[in-house]
Amino acid sequence: MIKVVRGNPTPEELAAALAVVQVRAAAVTDGPSGAPAPSDSWADPARVARHRLPAPSPTAWGRSYWPG
């Protein structure tokens, strides 16, 4: 449902706006058109654990040090 909040559009202007909305909605549901979608790197689980964590043991704290 589309509601005009301000102004008084002509039928032609309203039809043009609805056509743009329909085209955009169809493009979103069809998926990417060849170009890969930009990924959100903050949501990537590989960002958090890029390296394997040391196995738990009494000396694991010594292997957890990351020289930098």
Secondary structure, DSSP 8 states (H G I E B T S, - for coil): -----SS---HHHHHHHHHHHHHHHHHHHH--SSS-----GGG-HHHH-SS-----STTHHHHT----
